[in-house]
C-alpha cells in the first residue's frame, strides 16, 4: 500500500498566545494583591486601580514632557524659597512621553495613556520573551515566565515609567539580532536609547555582535550590520538631546539638570555607589503616615534585599552562561546578547551614581530570563520563591509612596 507523506506539524496558536498572556495576567494579579496588602486599615482604596497609585515624582516629569515638551529654568524664579539650582524636566528622556502623547490622541487622558502603554509593553515583553524561548511550554519555559511575572523591580512595569517600554525594545533588539535583521535590531535599539540613558548599553551589545551574530555573512558584512544598527540605536540619544535643545535652546540641558539638581553626570566608583545605595535611608525620607499594614512595616528596608537579589541574579546568569559555554563550546545568539546586556544594565547605574533609581533601572535585567530557562529546575524554583517575596516587599515600598 502506498504510504501517505507525513503532514507538516502545525503548531497550535494557543501555544504562542496563552502562556505570555497568562504570565501577564498573573503579574497583574500579584501586583493587585501587593497593592491591596499595602493599604492602611482605614478604608483607603486599593492603589492598584488608581492613576495616582501608579504615579511617582518621575512620572510627573514624563507626563509634563508628553503634555508640553521640555523646559528648564532657575528654581528661584518660580519658587523663591527653593535652593539656587536649575529646575525642569530635561533629566528625563522623551521616548516614553512621546508614545504617551501619541496614545492620548485617541481621546484618553495622558495618565490613562501612560498606564495602558506600560501594560501593553509588559504584555509585549512576555510575548517576545516567549518567542525567544522557542514558544514551547515546558517546565523550563513555564518557570521562566513565572519568574518574569514577579521579576525584581518589576513593580515599575505597571507604573507610569518607561521601564516596560524600554525592556520591550531591548527584547525586540535581541530578536532582531537573533533573526539576522539589522533593521529590527536598530529599531529596538533606537527606542530603548530614546526611553532611558541606561538603554544606551544596547549600543555596546550591537558593536560586539559580529563576534556572536550575523553568522551567515562574511566579516565585512557582519561589521556593517552591527555598526549600522548600533549607529541608528545611538541616534535615540541624539534625538532626545535634539528635543531638549528645541525646548530649552541648550544642547547641554540634560547634563546641566543632572549636575545642578541631582549631582550626577560624572563617573563614579561602582562599589562605593553600591554601598551608598545599600545604606540609603528610603524609609527616613518617605515614611508612610498612619499605622502601616504588616507588609509595609516589614518592607521599609526592602531595597537592601533587592540589591542582594539583583547581585545573585547577575551571578546566576554569569555562571549559567559559563557552564553552557564550557559544555557546548558555544552560546546561542540571544544568550550572548542577554548576557552582555544583563551585566551592563546591572553596572551602569552604579557608574552613573543613580542612588535613588538603580532598583527600577535594574528591572531591565528582565532580558536575562533568556538564560534563566537554561538553569536547573531547582535553581529556577528557588529563584521564583525569592523573587516572589522580594516583589511583595518592594511593592510594599512602592504603593505607600516610599519609593520615588
FISEDREN-898099 format. One line per 5 residues: number of its first residue (from 1); their letters; for each residue x, y, z of C-alpha. Coordinates in steps of 0.05 Angstrom, whole numbers. Layout:
REM residues N
NUM> A> X:Y:Z | ... $
//
This chain:
REM residues 404
1> XXXXX> 0:0:0 | 26:69:-16 | 48:108:45 | 19:177:52 | 71:232:61 $
6> XXXXX> 75:258:131 | 37:322:142 | 75:380:170 | 61:390:243 | 23:455:255 $
11> XXXXX> 39:490:319 | -24:505:358 | -34:580:360 | -53:573:433 | 19:553:450 $
16> XXXXX> 42:621:424 | -12:663:456 | -37:633:521 | 29:627:561 | 51:700:552 $
21> XXXXX> -20:726:563 | -26:682:625 | 40:708:652 | 16:780:641 | -49:765:678 $
26> XXXXX> -12:732:736 | 35:792:740 | -25:839:746 | -60:793:796 | 2:791:840 $
31> XXXXX> 11:867:835 | -62:877:854 | -53:833:915 | 10:871:936 | -26:938:927 $
36> XXXXX> -84:911:969 | -37:887:1023 | -5:955:1025 | -68:993:1043 | -78:1021:1113 $
41> XXXXX> -137:993:1150 | -174:1059:1147 | -219:1046:1087 | -168:1073:1036 | -177:1050:964 $
46> XXXXX> -130:999:933 | -77:1040:897 | -73:989:840 | -138:1017:810 | -116:1089:819 $
51> XXXXX> -78:1131:769 | -44:1166:827 | -25:1098:856 | 17:1085:794 | 48:1154:791 $
56> XXXXX> 111:1179:826 | 156:1240:822 | 189:1218:757 | 121:1200:728 | 101:1274:733 $
61> XXXXX> 163:1293:693 | 146:1243:638 | 75:1268:636 | 98:1341:632 | 142:1324:572 $
66> XXXXX> 83:1289:539 | 37:1349:551 | 81:1409:538 | 151:1387:519 | 217:1405:552 $
71> XXXXX> 233:1465:596 | 289:1488:642 | 292:1547:689 | 323:1572:753 | 283:1544:811 $
76> XXXXX> 282:1610:849 | 248:1645:790 | 185:1605:806 | 196:1583:878 | 230:1638:919 $
81> XXXXX> 245:1593:978 | 276:1538:935 | 350:1522:930 | 390:1561:879 | 393:1505:827 $
86> XXXXX> 365:1491:758 | 295:1461:752 | 260:1429:694 | 245:1362:661 | 307:1354:618 $
91> XXXXX> 335:1298:662 | 283:1251:631 | 285:1220:562 | 228:1230:511 | 215:1161:482 $
96> XXXXX> 161:1142:531 | 129:1211:536 | 123:1217:460 | 89:1150:457 | 42:1173:513 $
101> XXXXX> 27:1236:473 | 11:1194:412 | -35:1147:452 | -71:1207:483 | -92:1227:412 $
106> XXXXX> -144:1171:418 | -182:1214:468 | -159:1182:533 | -123:1222:587 | -48:1226:589 $
111> XXXXX> -48:1187:655 | -90:1132:626 | -48:1130:563 | 15:1123:606 | -14:1063:644 $
116> XXXXX> -42:1030:581 | 25:1038:546 | 62:1007:605 | 15:947:609 | 16:935:534 $
121> XXXXX> 92:939:536 | 93:887:592 | 48:841:551 | 95:851:492 | 154:834:536 $
126> XXXXX> 125:767:554 | 107:754:481 | 177:769:454 | 210:731:511 | 164:672:495 $
131> XXXXX> 185:673:422 | 259:678:441 | 250:615:485 | 220:576:426 | 146:585:444 $
136> XXXXX> 142:515:474 | 112:504:543 | 159:462:585 | 178:463:658 | 238:507:640 $
141> XXXXX> 199:559:600 | 139:558:647 | 182:572:708 | 219:626:669 | 153:661:654 $
146> XXXXX> 134:654:727 | 198:688:749 | 184:743:698 | 116:756:729 | 150:773:795 $
151> XXXXX> 216:798:769 | 258:841:817 | 238:914:807 | 181:892:762 | 132:933:802 $
156> XXXXX> 154:990:757 | 130:952:695 | 60:972:718 | 76:1044:735 | 78:1108:694 $
161> XXXXX> 151:1097:677 | 188:1077:613 | 216:1014:644 | 168:965:610 | 172:1001:543 $
166> XXXXX> 248:1003:545 | 253:930:564 | 206:910:507 | 251:949:460 | 312:912:487 $
171> XXXXX> 279:845:474 | 259:867:404 | 331:886:391 | 354:818:415 | 302:785:370 $
176> XXXXX> 329:826:311 | 400:803:324 | 376:730:331 | 337:735:265 | 395:769:229 $
181> XXXXX> 352:831:217 | 394:893:229 | 332:936:216 | 294:904:274 | 355:908:318 $
186> XXXXX> 365:981:301 | 292:998:313 | 291:965:381 | 358:998:399 | 333:1067:378 $
191> XXXXX> 271:1061:422 | 307:1037:484 | 360:1091:477 | 305:1143:470 | 270:1117:532 $
196> XXXXX> 326:1119:583 | 401:1130:585 | 411:1060:614 | 385:1034:548 | 448:1060:514 $
201> XXXXX> 482:995:536 | 448:965:475 | 498:1003:431 | 555:965:463 | 520:898:453 $
206> XXXXX> 508:914:380 | 580:934:369 | 602:867:398 | 551:828:358 | 597:809:299 $
211> XXXXX> 632:761:346 | 568:720:360 | 515:740:309 | 503:751:234 | 537:683:223 $
216> XXXXX> 511:676:152 | 550:737:130 | 624:748:119 | 661:792:168 | 656:857:129 $
221> XXXXX> 580:849:125 | 575:829:198 | 612:892:218 | 569:934:172 | 504:907:202 $
226> XXXXX> 530:914:273 | 557:984:261 | 495:1010:225 | 447:982:276 | 489:1010:333 $
231> XXXXX> 492:1078:299 | 416:1080:289 | 406:1058:362 | 453:1113:386 | 411:1163:347 $
236> XXXXX> 357:1152:401 | 402:1191:449 | 415:1245:396 | 341:1252:384 | 330:1262:458 $
241> XXXXX> 384:1315:460 | 353:1349:399 | 285:1353:431 | 315:1382:494 | 351:1434:452 $
246> XXXXX> 286:1451:417 | 252:1464:484 | 308:1499:522 | 358:1526:470 | 415:1487:503 $
251> XXXXX> 449:1424:479 | 474:1410:549 | 406:1415:583 | 408:1342:606 | 477:1349:636 $
256> XXXXX> 461:1416:670 | 400:1388:706 | 436:1324:726 | 495:1362:755 | 457:1421:786 $
261> XXXXX> 397:1386:817 | 419:1314:825 | 496:1317:830 | 502:1266:775 | 537:1264:707 $
266> XXXXX> 607:1243:726 | 633:1172:730 | 632:1141:800 | 668:1084:833 | 615:1029:827 $
271> XXXXX> 629:991:890 | 625:1054:932 | 559:1070:898 | 533:1001:914 | 549:1013:986 $
276> XXXXX> 515:1081:985 | 454:1052:951 | 450:997:1003 | 453:1048:1060 | 407:1100:1030 $
281> XXXXX> 351:1113:1082 | 288:1110:1039 | 243:1099:1099 | 270:1161:1133 | 256:1205:1073 $
286> XXXXX> 188:1179:1054 | 158:1146:1116 | 84:1126:1107 | 35:1163:1150 | -11:1129:1200 $
291> XXXXX> -6:1057:1220 | 22:1018:1161 | -1:947:1149 | 44:887:1163 | 73:884:1092 $
296> XXXXX> 92:958:1090 | 121:956:1161 | 167:898:1142 | 184:926:1073 | 214:994:1091 $
301> XXXXX> 286:968:1080 | 269:923:1021 | 319:960:976 | 373:923:1014 | 347:854:999 $
306> XXXXX> 333:879:929 | 407:893:918 | 427:825:944 | 377:791:899 | 400:831:838 $
311> XXXXX> 472:812:852 | 451:739:859 | 413:743:793 | 472:770:755 | 518:717:785 $
316> XXXXX> 469:662:766 | 466:688:694 | 542:690:691 | 550:620:719 | 497:592:673 $
321> XXXXX> 530:623:612 | 598:597:634 | 572:526:644 | 536:526:577 | 598:551:542 $
326> XXXXX> 644:500:574 | 594:444:559 | 575:463:488 | 633:508:468 | 581:560:446 $
331> XXXXX> 522:602:467 | 462:618:424 | 459:688:394 | 404:711:440 | 441:683:500 $
336> XXXXX> 504:723:484 | 462:786:476 | 424:774:541 | 489:761:579 | 522:825:555 $
341> XXXXX> 460:867:569 | 446:838:637 | 516:853:664 | 517:922:632 | 449:942:659 $
346> XXXXX> 469:920:728 | 534:960:729 | 514:1024:692 | 471:1056:747 | 528:1050:797 $
351> XXXXX> 578:1082:749 | 528:1139:740 | 511:1147:813 | 437:1130:808 | 428:1125:883 $
356> XXXXX> 353:1132:882 | 335:1095:818 | 380:1034:809 | 326:987:834 | 279:1006:777 $
361> XXXXX> 334:1011:725 | 355:940:743 | 286:915:725 | 310:917:653 | 354:857:670 $
366> XXXXX> 290:821:652 | 327:803:588 | 370:756:629 | 310:709:634 | 333:683:566 $
371> XXXXX> 388:648:605 | 344:631:665 | 308:579:622 | 374:541:617 | 383:537:692 $
376> XXXXX> 368:472:730 | 295:467:752 | 312:471:826 | 351:536:814 | 291:565:776 $
381> XXXXX> 243:545:831 | 288:575:885 | 295:639:844 | 220:642:837 | 209:638:912 $
386> XXXXX> 259:693:928 | 233:737:871 | 162:729:895 | 180:750:966 | 221:809:942 $
391> XXXXX> 167:831:893 | 118:836:951 | 168:874:994 | 186:924:940 | 113:933:924 $
396> XXXXX> 102:947:998 | 150:1005:990 | 122:1029:923 | 47:1035:934 | 51:1074:1000 $
401> XXXX> 98:1123:966 | 164:1104:999 | 197:1095:931 | 200:1151:881 $
//
